[in-house]
Amino acid sequence: MLPIVDVAARLGLQPADIIPFGRDKAKIDRTVLARARMRPTPAKLVLVTAITPTPAGEGKTTTSIGLADALAHLGHNTAVVLREPSLGPCFGVKGGGTGGGRSRLQPTDDINLHFNGDFHAITSAHNLLAAAIDNHAHFATDVGLDPRRVSWRRVIDMNDRSLRNVMVGLGGESNGLPREAGFDITAASELMAMLCLANDADDLRARIDRTLVGYKRDKTPVHAGAIGVTGAMLALLRDALLPNLVQTEHGTPAIVHGGPFANIAHGCNSVIATRTGLALADWVVTEAGFGCDLGAEKFFDIKCRSAGLDADAVVLVATIRALKMHGGQALANIAEPNPAAVAAGLPNLEKHLENVAAFGKTAVVAINRFGTDTEAELAVVQEACKKRGVAVALCEHFGRGPEGATELARAVVQAAAGATRGLEPLYPLDAPVPAKIEAIARKMYGADRVAFTKTAERDLNEIDRLGYAKLPICVAKTQNSLSDDPKLLGRPRDFEVTVRNIQICAGAGFLVVLTGEIMRMPGLPKIPQAGKIDLRDGEIVGLT
């Protein structure tokens, strides 16, 4: 690895512009963005998204890193701007979140575990607010909070289904008021979303203050500002507000900051990190979690609209194995050659191409090649893309590094040069909430209709009563299907999306719509990745 000061120098930063965390990690000082130079030509922002993935993922992060390395290899001043990994997936299903093969971030172990303390700071600040809320209820302060109507849950950065619903305040009068509560994973914390969407510390302060945390007995809303710990929360978040600087295995600068999931949150790195990248590099590659129906939709409808950003090019990652899965081939046999299954799975790719087009963008398809892919299977996808007039690139960055993604990099440069349409959001913010939800369900998922449970209908009435109807929508939905049913693969048709709850996230500035059986606290699989991780002779092994 390069010394972190040399990585910073590639972005035009001086040693005084960074705050080193050891030899190979640093925070970027807050003054850097504040004094960002006026660029003679605007930087290009490239979004990497994907088709509906297999449970193991299709390599968006690896492709983002490989693309950034390839752009740098071609002589472009490039930075990759990504989210931070959560411990939940690291120890759960997917493993680490720093790419793979020869397209990885470094130091990969440090980034996957404890990375500069950001997740811990968000967890602590979030739970400080929770503790202060219960303290107000215990002492029956003038805030007047009804302990039966507290809506602010606790968080922990770990998959733990046993904490989804808990009782707090047990053990007698001195231990507080007994009530039902629960935990979400830190990646789903509203505070995580606030930090990722905030422009600066002052904006984050305002967002925390206006966060809805509960109600009084007369159903008057109680906001976090009334709880009195906003300043203390900001003190905990002082360093977490600063974006992190690391590097790819090939020395390309990587700005890594924030970590919301895209299936239960908005799935994008922080606005601060993206703007920092755009101020320092000529090309910025970023990603949005899971498929285009989740992360990319929220990237455009929430992040871009809120921060005034737009993408100059969109990369849609597809894999032969995912297409075979959508074409009916069992995951257990996914490595077996089957061009017919690839062809049968193409409708999923086609739907995501339509999804990208819905925002006024044209995608470049990146086929992330695996060692088990055959030429016949690859030809099926390449031919289908050419028939649609869609640029397609075969990518081998996992095994070959930058040289394996130069075809993709050239296609992206060409696509960005030809981009003429600005962002076209799916819905106007002043549309009724049900209409906004239906627009996403119909245009992104291909649903015929949306059903609202009685609880969701009550939530809609509460949203109208409190004046939050003009907020954008953040749908919490399974990542395993275009629908809200994880078993419906391919391109489902003639289906209904069921909305069971709608949560007001006034600080984040959106409404979380919970569909199907999605949980904001994942559970561990029967055989978690944690069982493969160990410390041997001072080195971490098994964290991939």
N, C-alpha and C positions, 0 to 999 in steps of 0.2 A: 504493500500500500504506500501511496505517497504521503508525506507529512501533511497534516490537515491545513497548514498554512499554504502549501503549494496548491492544494485543491481550491482553497479560497482565492488564490491568485488567478486561477483560471477564470474566475468570475469577476476579476478586477477588484478584489477585496484586499485590504491591507491587514497585517496581523492585528492591529487595533480594532478591526471591524468584527472580529470573532472572539468568542469566549470558549477556549478549549476545554473539553471534558476528556482528560487523558491525552493520549498521543494521536488518536485517529477519529475523534468526534469533536464537534464544536456546536455552540449556539451562535446564531448570527445576531449581532447587536441590533437593538431596536432602532438605532439611528440610521442604519443602512437603508431601510425602506423609506424612512422619513426624508432622506436627502437623495432619493433615487434620481439618477440622471435623466434628463429629457432625451429620449431616444430619437435619433434622426429618422429611423424607420421603426414602426411598431414590431415588437417581438411576435413570433408565431406560436400559438398555443395548439397543441395536438392532444386530443382526447383518445385514450385507448379503452375500448369496451369489448364486449364479447357476445357470443350466442349463449343460449341457456346451457350452463355447464354440467359436467358430470360432478359427482360428489367431491372428487379430488381437485376440481378447478381446471381451467384450460390454459393457464399460463399468461394471464394479462400482465401481472407484475414482471414476469420474466421477459415478455415481449416489450413492455414499456422500457425496461432497462436495455434490452438488446437494440431497440430502435434508437434510444438516446446515444448509445455507444456508436451505432452505425452513422448517425448524423455527425457526431464528433469526428469519426473516422474519415468522413467525407469533407471535413474542414469547417463544419458549422460550429459556432459557439453555442453549446447546448447544455441544458440542465434537465435532469429528470426530477419531477416533484411528485412525491408519493405519500401515502398514509403510513402511519406507524402500525406494526403488527400488535395484535392483542394476544395476551397469554391464553385466552380461551381456545382459539384455533390451534395455537402452537402445541398445546397439550391435549387437544381434542381430536378433530377429524383431519384437518388439512396440513398440520405442521406449520413450519415457519413461513413468514411472509416477505422474504427478501429476495425472491427470484430463485434461479437455480442454474446448475451447469456453469457455463462461462458467461452468464448474464445475471450476476448477483450483486447485491449491495455488500459493502464491507464497512466495518466488522460485523459479519452476519449474526454471530451469537449475541453480541451486545445489543444490536438493533432489535432482535427478537425477544430479548429478556431485559426488562427494566429500563429500556432505552432512555438515558438521561433523565429518568424519573418522571416523565410527562404523565403517563397513565396513573402513576401513584399519586401525583399532585391532583389530578382531576378527581380520582376516587376520594382522596382526603377532603378536598373542598366540597364535593357533592355531599359527603356524609357529615361534614361539619354543619351544613345547612339542615340536614335531617335531624341531627342531635339537637340543634338550637330550636327547631320546630317542636320537638317533643318536650323540650325544656319549657317553652312557652305554655304548652298544654298542661304540663305538670303543675306549674305555679299559677295557672289561670290568669295570665297577664292581661293588660289592657288591649292587646292585639285581638283578643276574643276568639281565638282559633277553636273551632269545634273539633275535638280529637277524632270524632267519627267521620270527619270529612277532610282528612289530610290526604293530599294526592301525591306528595313528593315521596318517592320510594328511595331506598338505599341502593348502592351499587357495589360490585366487586368485579375485578378483572379476572374472572375465572368462570368456566362452565360449571354450574352447580344447580341442578334442577331442584334439590332439596330446599333451596332458599327462595324459590319463586313466590311462595306464600308462607309467611311466618306470623307468630304472635310476639309482640314486644310488650315490655312493661310488666311482665310476670314477676312474682316473688314478693308482693306486698306493696304497701303504700309508698315506701321510700324509693321504689324502683320505677316510678312513673305510672302512667295510666295504661292499663292493658288495652290493646287494640290490634286489629289485623294490619299487617304491613307486608313488605316483601322486598326482594332484591331484583334489579336488572343487572345485566353485564355492563361494565363501564363504557364499552363501545356504544351502548344504547342510551347512555346518560344524556339528558337534555343539556347538562353543562358541557359535555363533549361537543355537542352540536353548536352551542353558543360560542365556545372558543374557536371552533372551526369556521364559523360564519362572521365572527367579529372583525371589524376593521382595525381595532387597536384596544388598549386597556380601557379607555373611556367608553368605547362602544360596549365592551364586555361588561363593564359596571352597569350600564343602563339596561342591558339585557338581563343580568341577574336580578336587578331591582324589580323589573316588571314580570318576572317569572311567577306564574300562578302555582301556589303550593297548597292551597286548601280553601276552606270556606268558614265563615262564622255561622252561628246557629240560624241566623236569618238568611243564609245563603249568599251573603255579601262575600265577594272574593277576597282572599288574603294573598298578597304578593310577597316575594322574598325580601323586598326592601323593608317591609315592616318587621322582619325577623331580626334585623340589626347586625348581621354578620357578613354583609357584602364586602366590606373592607378586608376582613380577615380572609375571606375566600380569595380575594385578589392577591393578598400577600402570599398565600399558598401557591397561586398560579403565576407568580411573577416570572419565573424562568420558563414555565410551561408555555407561556405566550410567545416565546422566542422560537423561531424555526430552527431545526437541527440540520447541520451540514455534515454529510459523510461523502462517500464516493462509490462508484461502481468498481468492479474488479479491474476495469481498464482505465480508471482514473477520471471518469466523467463525473462532474459535481452532481451530487444528489441532495435535494432538500426534502427532508422527511418530517412531516408534522401533522398531528391529529390522526384519529383512527376510528371514525364511525363506520359501523357495518352498513352495507347497502340494502340488506333485506329487512332490517329493523330500525334503520336510521337513514341519514341521507348519503352516506357512502363516499364522501369526497375528502381529500386533504384540506387543510385550512386555506382560507382566502389570503391570510397573511403570507403563507408559504408560496402560493401561486403568484401573488403580486411581486414577491421578492424575486422569484425566478424570472418573471417577465421584465423586471427592472435590471437584471444582471446578465441575462443570456439573450441570444437572438432566437433560439428555438427552445421551447419548454414542452416536455412530454409529461403528461399526467394521466392518471387512470381513475375510473369510477367503478366501484365494486360490482361483482356478479354480472348478469347479463344487461343488455341495453334497456330492457324493460324496467330495471331497477336503478342501478347506479347512474347510467347515462341520462335517464329521464329526470332524476333528481339533480344531476349536475346542471342540466339546462334550465329546468323549471324552478329550481330553488337557488342553487349557488350562483349561476350566471346571472339570473334575473336580479338577485339580491346585491351582487357585487359589481354588476356592470361588466361582466366578462363575456367572452364568446370564443368558440373554437374555430380555428382556421382549417383544421382537418380532423377527420375521425377515422380511427383504425378499428375494425371489427375483427376480433380474434376468433378463429374457428379451428377446430381440430377434427381429424378423421374419427377419433374415438367418440367424441360427443355426437357427431352426426350419425355414427353407427348406433349409438344408444337411442337417439331420437328416431332412427329407422327401425327399431325393434330388436336390435341385437342385445343380448343379456350382458350386463357389466362383467360377469364372470368370464365371458368369452370375448371381451372387447378387443383383445389383441389379434384375434383370428381374422384374416383377410376376408372382406365381404363388400365388394363394390356396390352390390345391389342395396345393402343396408345403408351405405353412404348416400346413395341416390334417394332412398326413401326418407332419409333424415333432412334432405335439403330444404323442405318447407320451413323448418325452424330458422335456418340461415336467411331465407327469403323474407320471413317476417321481421327479423331484426334489421335487415337492410331497409325495409319499409319504415321501421321505427326511427332509424337515423334520418331518413328522408322527411319524416314528419316534422323535424326541427329545421328543415331547410338545408340539410347537409347531405353530402354524398360520401359514402364510406369507401375506404380501401380495405379489402379483405386480406387479413394476414393468416395464412395457413400455418399454424404452429406445428411443425413436423415432429413426430415421434419416431423412434427407431423401428416400430412395428408397422408403420404406414407403408403401403405398397404403391408403386407407380400407377397402377390401375385405379386405386382409390383416390389418389391425389388428382388424377386426370378428371375424375367425375366432378370434383369441386371446381377445378380450374375452368373446365368447359362450361359449367353452369354460370360461373361469374362472367365469362366472356360473352355468353349469349345475352346476359342482362346488361352488358356494357359497363360492368363494374371492374375496377382495377383490382387485381389479385396478385399477391406476392407469396412465394414459398419461403418460409423462414426456418433457418437452422441455427439461430443464435445460441440455443442451449448448448449445442456441441461445438460451434465454431466461433462464438463470440461476435464481434462487430461485423466480420466478413459474412456471417450468416444472415445478416439483416440489411445488407446494403440495398438489395432489391426493394425491400419495403421502404427504406429511407428515401430512395429516389422517387418511388411512387407517392410518398407523402409530400415531398417537396413539390412535385408536379400538381398534386391535388390542392395544396394550399395556394399555389400560384393561380390556379383557376377558380378558386372560391369567390363567389360574387354575392351570395345571399347571406344576410344576417340572421341572427337567431329568431326563430319563430316558435314561441312557447305554445304548449298544447292548449292552454286555456287562459282567458283573462282573469285577473285576480278578483274582479268585482262580480264574477259569475257566482250563482248560488253554490254552496258547498257540495250538494249532491251532483250538480252538473259538472263540477270540476273532477270529482271522483269518477263519474261516468266517462268523462273525456279520456282520462288515463286508462280506465278499464277497456274501453272500446278501441282506442287508437293504439295503445301500447300492447295490450294483452290479446286483443281480438275477441273480447267478451261480447255477448249479445245483450246482457242485462246485468244490473247490479241490485242485489237485495240488501236491505238494511234491517238488522234485528231491532227488536223493541228497545234494547239498550242503546243501539246506535242512533235511533230516532230521538231518544231522550237527549243524547249527546248533541245532536244537531240543534235541538231547541235551546240547550244551554249555550252553545256557541253563538247562536243568534242573540240570546239574552245579554251575553257579556260583550258583544261587539267584535268577535274574532272571525267573522265570516269571510273577510277579505284576505285571510292568510293563505299561502300556497299549501299544497297537499304533499305529505310524505307518507307513502303507502308502505306498510309493513306486510310483506308477502313472501311466500316461499321462493327461494332462488332456483328450485329444481324444476320449475314449470313456468310457462307463460301465464298459466292460470293460477288460482289460489289453491289448487290441489296438486301436491308434489308428484302424484302418480300419473298425471296427464302429460305425456311427453310429446315431442314433435311440435306440430302447430295445432293446438286444440281449436275446435270450432263448436259453436252452439253450446256455450257454457255460461254459467252464472258466477259472478264474484260476490261473495257474501262479506259484508262489512259488519263486524260484531261490536267494535268500539271505535270511538274517535277521541283522541286525547289532545287537549290544548297545550301546546308548547309555546307559550307567549314569549319567553326569552329567546328561544331558538328562532321564533318567527314562522312556525308552520304548524299544521294540524297533522298528528300521526293517526293514520287510518289503519287499524288492525283488521286483517282479512284472514279467512280460513282459520287454521289452527296455529298460526305463527306465534312464537314466544319471544319475549324480549330478554329472556334468560335461557340460553341454550343448555342442554345437558351433554354429558360426556357419552361417547359411544361405548359399546360393550368392551371393546379393546381400544383404549385411547392411545394417542401418540405418546403420551407421557411415559408409557411403559417402555418406550424405545430410547429414552433420553437418559444419559448418565454422565458422571464426571470421572474421568480416568486420567491420572497423572496430571491433574490440573487443567485438562482439556475437556470441553463439552462435546459429547458425541451423540449422534442420533437426532439432532435438531435440524431437520431439513426443510 
